Amino acid sequence: MDGHAPGLSGRDLNAYIAAGIRSDHECTALEEAREKLRRGMAIMLREGTTAHNLRDLLPLVTPANARRFILVSDDRHPDDLMDHGHMDHSLRLAIAAGLDPVVAIQMATLNTAEYFGLRDLGAVAPGYRADLVVLDDLREVRVGMVFKDGRLVAREGRLLPSAPQPPRVHLGNTMRVDWGRVDFRVPAEGRRVRAIQVL
């Protein structure tokens, strides 16, 4: 279970945690993240396409509590992936803001794997899967090589011809929407209308 509880605090937060939810990736303010951290939650520092909370929450990370933080992207638009990267982008932001590069990498790898119970990922050690990236530059997080199951599959940003190709699978339309019956119009009745706001 993954937390989606922006702004939740006090007794409501206690009930949420008591229900078994142990993380949150929706924190937008330092005090909100601090309260959740104090109550034992893992705090996911999100840097996505629409939500940019990593820099705001990073001051909460200390050497004593860094194991309770995870770097996440949530939703990332393909253009942003191509222009800026994925977790490498989050790592660069965290390091540029002053976080120790080793701690930042731990937050993207080991902390994440342990939180989600992925016991064979997240570390370079016996018994762990040999899915690795080799960085040419620790601060710029420039990937030189990528290994999958111990085999070199990419170098300098290029997939190697010897890399195993994933099987091609045709994905059909899983949405069964009769678009002829969909109507997004809101009747102009009364003086108020319900709306969703994105922060």
Solvent accessible surface area in square Angstrom, and as a share of the most:
residue,aa,sasa,rsa
1,M,164,0.73
2,D,55,0.28
3,G,0,0.00
4,H,109,0.49
5,A,7,0.05
6,P,82,0.52
7,G,57,0.55
8,L,45,0.23
9,S,56,0.36
10,G,30,0.28
11,R,210,0.77
12,D,95,0.49
13,L,0,0.00
14,N,68,0.35
15,A,65,0.51
16,Y,48,0.18
17,I,23,0.12
18,A,86,0.67
19,A,72,0.56
20,G,24,0.23
21,I,26,0.13
22,R,117,0.43
23,S,0,0.00
24,D,0,0.00
25,H,12,0.05
26,E,32,0.14
27,C,1,0.01
28,T,53,0.31
29,A,49,0.38
30,L,57,0.28
31,E,111,0.50
32,E,23,0.10
33,A,0,0.00
34,R,59,0.22
35,E,43,0.19
36,K,0,0.00
37,L,25,0.13
38,R,188,0.69
39,R,91,0.33
40,G,37,0.36
41,M,0,0.00
42,A,4,0.03
43,I,0,0.00
44,M,5,0.02
45,L,0,0.00
46,R,16,0.06
47,E,10,0.04
48,G,1,0.01
49,T,43,0.25
50,T,97,0.57
51,A,18,0.14
52,H,102,0.45
53,N,13,0.07
54,L,0,0.00
55,R,146,0.53
56,D,82,0.42
57,L,0,0.00
58,L,13,0.07
59,P,93,0.59
60,L,11,0.06
61,V,17,0.10
62,T,58,0.34
63,P,135,0.85
64,A,102,0.79
65,N,30,0.15
66,A,4,0.03
67,R,114,0.42
68,R,97,0.36
69,F,0,0.00
70,I,1,0.01
71,L,5,0.02
72,V,24,0.14
73,S,11,0.07
74,D,67,0.35
75,D,102,0.53
76,R,34,0.12
77,H,91,0.40
78,P,89,0.56
79,D,87,0.45
80,D,31,0.16
81,L,68,0.34
82,M,165,0.74
83,D,106,0.55
84,H,92,0.41
85,G,14,0.13
86,H,83,0.37
87,M,44,0.20
88,D,41,0.21
89,H,33,0.15
90,S,1,0.00
91,L,16,0.08
92,R,66,0.24
93,L,21,0.10
94,A,0,0.00
95,I,10,0.05
96,A,92,0.72
97,A,60,0.46
98,G,67,0.64
99,L,23,0.12
100,D,73,0.38
101,P,13,0.08
102,V,99,0.57
103,V,35,0.20
104,A,0,0.00
105,I,45,0.23
106,Q,42,0.19
107,M,0,0.00
108,A,21,0.16
109,T,57,0.33
110,L,45,0.22
111,N,5,0.03
112,T,33,0.19
113,A,4,0.03
114,E,93,0.42
115,Y,65,0.25
116,F,96,0.40
117,G,38,0.36
118,L,83,0.41
119,R,202,0.74
120,D,53,0.28
121,L,47,0.24
122,G,23,0.22
123,A,33,0.26
124,V,127,0.73
125,A,46,0.36
126,P,132,0.83
127,G,75,0.72
128,Y,77,0.29
129,R,102,0.37
130,A,39,0.30
131,D,49,0.25
132,L,54,0.27
133,V,86,0.49
134,V,58,0.33
135,L,46,0.23
136,D,78,0.40
137,D,43,0.22
138,L,84,0.42
139,R,144,0.53
140,E,94,0.42
141,V,6,0.03
142,R,131,0.48
143,V,50,0.29
144,G,2,0.02
145,M,52,0.23
146,V,46,0.27
147,F,49,0.20
148,K,82,0.35
149,D,86,0.45
150,G,44,0.42
151,R,128,0.47
152,L,46,0.23
153,V,14,0.08
154,A,15,0.12
155,R,113,0.41
156,E,115,0.51
157,G,74,0.71
158,R,185,0.67
159,L,118,0.59
160,L,42,0.21
161,P,134,0.84
162,S,75,0.48
163,A,5,0.04
164,P,78,0.49
165,Q,120,0.53
166,P,103,0.65
167,P,115,0.72
168,R,240,0.88
169,V,107,0.61
170,H,167,0.74
171,L,150,0.74
172,G,46,0.44
173,N,106,0.55
174,T,116,0.68
175,M,128,0.57
176,R,198,0.72
177,V,54,0.31
178,D,85,0.44
179,W,168,0.59
180,G,76,0.73
181,R,202,0.74
182,V,55,0.31
183,D,85,0.44
184,F,171,0.71
185,R,198,0.72
186,V,99,0.57
187,P,94,0.59
188,A,113,0.87
189,E,136,0.61
190,G,76,0.73
191,R,240,0.88
192,R,222,0.81
193,V,103,0.59
194,R,235,0.86
195,A,91,0.71
196,I,167,0.85
197,Q,147,0.65
198,V,117,0.67
199,L,166,0.82
